[in-house]
Structure formats: C-alpha cells, structure tokens
Amino acid sequence: MAVKRDQADVWFSKCIRARDAACCYCGKTETLEAAHIYGRRLKSVRWSMDNCLALCHHHHRYFTEQPIEFNNWLVKLYGHGHMDLLQEKARAIFKTTAMIRKEIAKHYRVEFQKKESDPDYEIISYN
C-alpha cells in the first residue's frame, strides 16, 4: 500500500525541486521528482531537506531499483559523515498529528514562497 501524501508532502516536494532546480544526477530539468534517501514511512526524516534530493523521473526509478548503487552515489555526493548522521536521524521516532503536519505544510509553503521571490534564498528544513 502506498504512503498517503498530504499538504506537508506537497509543499516539501516543491521545496526540494525549487532548491535543486535540476536532477542531481544528470542535470535534466524536466520531470523532476523529490527522491527520498530514507523512505517516507520514516517520519523522523520524511520532511527533512537532508534526506531528499531532486532526481528526474528516470533516475528516481533507476535508483529505486538499484539501492546499492544509489547508496554508493550518495556517499560520493555527500560523504560518509552526512550519510551516518542521516542514518542516526532516521532511527529516531517522530510521531505526527494532523496539527504537526499542518505546521510542516505551512513551514514549507512559506519557505517555497521565499525561494520564489528570491532565487538566492536557501530553504530552511523543518527538522
């Protein structure tokens, strides 16, 4: 069963695509998708900017089917330190409520608007 998406996911995805502006693997700007390193089921990193990057549809699907290759590429891109910290963060427990998800959606909606009005603005992660 697919993980349900809500407004927090929608605005988070827009922020990822606005931040990266192109596929982080090939540079393509069409069909961008927010690709999570640790899946959306893990709430502790679901809306974390350091757990997601923009990939074109092709590379998102490719890396989903090739998780070892995806990990190897991520280690080259971010380094072992980032990946180790992200793994620790992913192990944490974060329970959400409708109110928290609404707060996350608002945070990313505001961040997206700031990025739209100032292309040099760096989006701040909710967590």
VENTAJO-V491914 format. One record per backbone hydrogen bond with DSSP energy under -1.0 kcal/mol. CO is the residue of the C=O (numbers start at 1). NH is the residue of the N-H. If there is no record, write none. Layout:
# VENTAJO-V491914
CO;NH / CO;NH
This chain:
# VENTAJO-V491914
6;10 / 7;11 / 8;12 / 9;13 / 10;14 / 11;15 / 12;16 / 13;17 / 14;18 / 15;19 / 16;20 / 17;21 / 23;27 / 28;23 / 31;57 / 33;55 / 35;53 / 39;42 / 41;43 / 42;45 / 42;46 / 45;48 / 48;51 / 49;52 / 51;37 / 53;35 / 54;24 / 55;33 / 56;60 / 57;61 / 58;62 / 59;63 / 60;64 / 61;65 / 66;70 / 67;71 / 68;72 / 69;73 / 70;74 / 71;75 / 72;76 / 73;77 / 74;78 / 75;79 / 79;83 / 80;84 / 81;85 / 82;86 / 83;87 / 84;88 / 85;89 / 86;90 / 87;91 / 89;92 / 97;101 / 98;102 / 99;103 / 100;104 / 101;105 / 102;106 / 103;107 / 104;108 / 105;109 / 106;110 / 107;111 / 108;112 / 109;113 / 110;114 / 111;115 / 112;116 / 113;117 / 114;118 / 118;121
